[in-house]
Amino acid sequence: MDSVTGPDGSQVWRLSPGGLVTALEPVMRDVDGAWIGWPGAPDVEIDPFEHDGIKMEPVTLSELDVEYYYEGFSNDTLWPLYHDVIAQPTYHREWWDAYREVNRRFADRAIEIAAPNATVWVHDYQLQLVPGMLRDARPDLTIGFFNHIPFPAYGLFAQLPWRKQIVRGLLGADVIGFQRSADASNFSRAVRRLYGFETKGTRIWVPEDAAKDDAAASAPTRRGLSMRRVVARHFPISIDSAGFAKLAQKPSVRERADQIRRDLGDPQTIMLGVDRLDYTKGIRHRLKAYGELLREGRIDVESTTLIQVASPSRERVGTYIALRDQIERTVGRINGDYGTIGHSAVVYMHHGYPREEMAALYLAADIMLVTSLRDGMNLVAKEYVAARADNDGILILSEFTGAADDLKQALLINPHDIEGVKDTMIAAIDMTRAERQRRMKALRRRVLENDVAKWSQAFLEELGHNSSARALEDDGGAS
Ligand code: GDG
């Protein structure tokens, strides 16, 4: 959550922008549960409260926790490691200690407030030790975990000095969800390599005594030993598709989209990128391709405009500071080289926007650019599709997003292949209306069918089937 000042000067709460919040907000509204999270600023101590029908249980992080646990271990160790080391991960033992302590704090809060036999759903890479902590203290709980970002191949994951503890923490869950089946297989492989537990398809057999003691856990599994079954599989996340489509149809949003086009001088083609300012999103690659098209005269600023929204993110982490400088220099250079009095080549905005404005931008854009170098899913791609009730607009989508597994009618690109990206941009500009509509209709079917409600339902159903009480097996499972 972020604290903002309301119109009357009072302090009000707002959900922070980002993929996890977008996905979970509609789910939380439908259940009678509590959301344990941190208020988004250090040293804020507040009592539990209700926000828009959701019960919030704030956990306090100190200035040092934010530095070591959040900016450090979560966003400068795990984030780059899990995104295939696009940036170099940093390993610090103090950061790891803080990660363990903060995970303990979240676990303790859940242990305290969860009713007997309750279901606890733990989210994302910042809290991977929590499932194990819950399992030890509260074996009555049904425990789910969902990882919103990729899980790396073992060759990379093996770098992590605390790899065994992380895998152990996750194995405390009954169901471990990932975005893509490749992520789930990477995890199962890590389990085999680090612990030697038996795995078969999406199932993993964990010896019952393994949760407590590391030495016992590394012993080979044997038939006759009491086993707990853990499921590790993919559940591709989505958005509240119908809700987003409805938002984009509001007259005020449509008017705003027209206004955006007019303000830009009604160019023939508007391209759009919307991302947290993050090195995983491939913003530099997209700017490079766009700049080269201008240089080669294949596009010009009178007929084409690129809008890039880069929402501020992790602004105190060194790699993010460097990335912002690099992107802003590149934008400045492109505009300096090709802009005219009436036309900017790139309209760049480093702000967060209300959802209505995002929807208006999607409606105004002829071509949506999603060029991530690695991305768990990418909800922006799905939002663009949901917004386009007119069945128009073209999605250019990186193969390295989870979304590409499903959205096959997009124009798929390899963002490292700059010539390929440029050719795809031109193909999109030249695409006939009939072809655009054919593709967008197919994309919309996928996104409207597979929405966030279906995602959470699928996860929670699996969790119901595999809750520990039922999953205790003594036959050793796999052979
Ligand atoms: C992580 C994974 C995975 C962005 N700026 C503003 C704003 N947003 C909203 C977008 C979208 C969400 O944030 C971004 O979601 P993404 O999925 O694109 O990316 P991450 O934040 O990296 O999310 C990702 C996701 O978790 C879910 O599992 O898909 O792979 O990295 O909804 O619209 N929203 C508003 N103002 C902004 O300025 N209102």
Residues whose N, C-alpha, C, O or C-beta is under 5 A from the ligand:
A	BS01	GDG	P17 G18 G19 L20 T22 H148 I237 R276 S311 H351 G352 Y353 P354 R355 D375 G376 M377 N378 L379 V380
